[in-house]
Amino acid sequence: MKVFLFYRTDNWNSRESKDLVYIGTNREASIKKLMKLESEPITEEQAEDIRRMNQSQCNNVGYDYMLAHASGIIAYYDGKPKGGTFYTCRKARLKGLDIINLYR
């Protein structure tokens, strides 16, 4: 299952400015929801940018930010020692966070 996290940031994408706006499991449905937000909906141009990006997190900064603000995590982790889910679960365990693994 893919999960899409949508953050609003300042023009410099500084870590301090990240506000989680929406979590969805379908990119296009999530984009439509973001366009209908009561507070600061995204524009069609921004929606097209999201569609074109087609990227996943390729560094651990996003995971670290998420863990710094989490009281626990829900993961779908197969136990393989590689990738972002491995990194996140390992860091969460070291921080003493509750982990719910949907894989098992």
C-alpha positions as CSV (number, residue, x, y, z in Angstrom):
1,M,0.0,0.0,0.0
2,K,1.3,3.4,-0.9
3,V,0.7,6.3,1.5
4,F,1.0,9.9,0.4
5,L,1.9,12.6,2.9
6,F,1.3,16.1,1.8
7,Y,3.2,19.0,3.6
8,R,2.9,22.7,3.2
9,T,6.2,24.5,3.5
10,D,7.6,28.0,3.1
11,N,9.5,29.0,-0.1
12,W,12.7,27.6,1.2
13,N,11.2,24.2,2.3
14,S,12.7,24.7,5.7
15,R,12.2,21.9,8.2
16,E,10.5,24.3,10.7
17,S,7.8,25.3,8.2
18,K,6.5,21.8,7.4
19,D,2.9,21.4,8.2
20,L,1.2,18.1,7.5
21,V,-1.9,19.0,5.4
22,Y,-3.2,15.6,4.2
23,I,-2.6,11.9,4.3
24,G,-4.0,9.7,1.5
25,T,-3.7,6.4,-0.2
26,N,-4.5,7.5,-3.7
27,R,-2.6,10.3,-5.3
28,E,-5.3,11.7,-7.6
29,A,-8.0,11.5,-5.0
30,S,-5.7,13.3,-2.5
31,I,-4.9,16.0,-5.0
32,K,-8.7,16.6,-5.5
33,K,-9.1,16.8,-1.7
34,L,-6.3,19.3,-1.5
35,M,-7.9,21.5,-4.2
36,K,-11.1,21.6,-2.0
37,L,-9.5,22.6,1.3
38,E,-11.3,25.4,3.1
39,S,-8.0,26.9,4.2
40,E,-5.5,27.5,1.4
41,P,-6.6,25.0,-1.3
42,I,-3.9,24.2,-3.9
43,T,-4.2,25.6,-7.4
44,E,-4.5,23.7,-10.6
45,E,-0.8,24.6,-11.3
46,Q,0.3,23.2,-7.9
47,A,-1.8,20.0,-8.6
48,E,0.0,19.5,-11.9
49,D,3.3,20.0,-10.1
50,I,2.4,17.2,-7.7
51,R,1.4,14.9,-10.6
52,R,4.7,15.6,-12.4
53,M,6.9,15.0,-9.4
54,N,6.1,11.3,-9.1
55,Q,8.8,11.0,-6.4
56,S,9.2,9.3,-3.1
57,Q,11.3,10.5,-0.2
58,C,14.9,9.9,-1.2
59,N,16.5,11.1,2.0
60,N,15.8,10.5,5.6
61,V,15.1,14.1,6.5
62,G,11.3,13.6,6.1
63,Y,11.4,10.4,8.2
64,D,13.3,12.2,10.9
65,Y,10.8,15.1,10.9
66,M,7.9,12.6,11.1
67,L,9.5,10.7,14.0
68,A,10.3,13.9,15.9
69,H,6.5,14.7,15.9
70,A,5.1,11.2,16.4
71,S,3.9,9.4,19.5
72,G,4.0,6.1,17.5
73,I,4.0,4.8,14.0
74,I,1.9,2.5,11.8
75,A,4.0,0.7,9.2
76,Y,3.8,-2.1,6.6
77,Y,7.3,-3.5,7.1
78,D,8.4,-6.8,5.8
79,G,11.5,-7.0,8.0
80,K,14.1,-6.5,5.2
81,P,17.0,-4.4,6.4
82,K,16.9,-1.7,3.7
83,G,14.8,1.2,2.6
84,G,12.9,4.0,4.2
85,T,10.5,1.8,6.2
86,F,13.5,-0.1,7.7
87,Y,15.1,3.2,8.6
88,T,11.9,4.6,10.2
89,C,11.1,1.5,12.2
90,R,14.6,1.2,13.5
91,K,14.7,4.9,14.5
92,A,11.2,4.6,16.1
93,R,12.4,1.6,18.1
94,L,15.5,3.4,19.3
95,K,13.2,6.3,20.4
96,G,10.9,4.0,22.3
97,L,7.9,4.7,20.1
98,D,5.0,2.3,19.7
99,I,5.1,0.5,16.4
100,I,2.1,-1.2,14.8
101,N,3.2,-3.3,11.9
102,L,0.4,-4.2,9.5
103,Y,2.6,-6.7,7.6
104,R,2.1,-9.5,10.1
